[in-house]
């Protein structure tokens, strides 16, 4: 996974580190192809890994709590995006089940 710290300010770096912490707590494998960066359009800090059907992101203003993190699924057919806010109890299995349902519904 590539982390693009060179394009981040201090606050974005803190959010990038927090997203990696949440990903590890969820049990995500961060050794594959992916990146942690800042979206230049929204200003959101995100973590995307090729091995998962979702990305994690934090909005510009947040308190660095798990419930500030969103999971984003993007329809590969038309680019439509659907997001959910993580809860304290959200697990990797919950996110994988969520994206599996979306894959079936929209394909």
C-alpha positions in Angstrom: 0.0 0.0 0.0 1.3 3.4 -0.9 0.7 6.4 1.4 0.9 9.7 -0.3 2.1 11.9 2.6 3.8 14.3 0.3 0.4 15.6 -0.7 -1.0 15.9 2.8 -1.0 18.5 5.5 -0.6 17.5 9.2 -4.4 17.0 9.7 -4.6 14.8 6.6 -1.6 12.8 7.9 -3.4 12.2 11.2 -6.5 11.1 9.4 -4.5 8.8 7.1 -2.9 7.1 10.1 -6.2 6.8 11.8 -7.8 5.1 8.7 -4.9 2.6 8.7 -5.6 1.9 12.4 -9.3 1.3 11.7 -8.4 -0.9 8.8 -6.1 -3.0 10.9 -8.7 -3.2 13.7 -11.2 -4.4 11.1 -8.8 -7.1 10.0 -8.1 -5.8 6.6 -4.9 -6.9 4.9 -2.9 -3.8 4.0 0.0 -5.5 2.3 -1.6 -5.5 -1.2 -2.0 -2.9 -3.8 -3.7 0.3 -2.6 -3.3 3.7 -1.3 -4.0 6.2 1.4 -4.4 9.7 0.0 -6.5 12.8 -0.1 -9.2 13.2 -2.7 -8.4 16.5 -4.5 -12.1 17.2 -5.3 -13.7 16.5 -1.9 -10.7 17.0 0.4 -11.6 13.6 2.1 -8.8 11.4 3.3 -9.3 7.8 2.0 -7.9 4.3 2.2 -8.4 2.1 -0.9 -7.2 -1.5 -1.3 -7.6 -3.5 -4.5 -8.6 -6.6 -2.6 -11.7 -5.0 -1.2 -14.9 -3.8 -2.8 -15.0 -0.7 -0.7 -12.9 2.2 0.3 -12.8 3.8 3.7 -12.8 7.6 4.1 -12.9 10.4 6.6 -14.6 13.7 5.8 -12.7 17.0 6.2 -14.1 17.7 9.7 -14.1 14.8 12.1 -13.1 13.8 15.6 -11.1 10.7 14.6 -13.6 8.2 16.0 -14.6 5.0 14.3 -18.1 6.4 13.8 -16.5 9.2 11.7 -15.3 6.7 9.1 -17.4 5.9 6.1 -17.2 2.9 3.7 -17.8 3.7 0.1 -18.8 1.2 -2.6 -18.6 2.3 -6.3 -20.6 0.5 -9.0 -18.1 -0.5 -11.6 -20.7 -0.4 -14.3 -21.8 3.3 -14.0 -19.7 4.8 -11.2 -22.7 5.3 -8.8 -21.4 5.6 -5.2 -23.1 4.3 -2.1 -21.8 4.9 1.4 -22.4 3.8 4.9 -21.1 5.2 8.2 -19.3 2.7 10.4 -20.6 1.9 13.8 -18.6 0.9 16.8 -19.6 -2.7 16.1 -19.0 -2.7 12.4 -16.8 -5.6 11.3 -15.0 -6.5 8.1 -17.6 -9.2 7.6 -20.4 -6.6 7.8 -18.6 -4.5 5.1 -18.0 -7.5 2.9 -21.7 -8.6 3.2 -22.8 -5.1 2.5 -20.8 -4.9 -0.7 -21.8 -8.4 -1.8 -25.5 -7.3 -1.6 -24.8 -4.2 -3.6 -22.8 -6.2 -6.2 -25.8 -8.5 -6.7 -28.4 -5.7 -6.7 -26.6 -3.4 -9.2 -25.1 -6.0 -11.6 
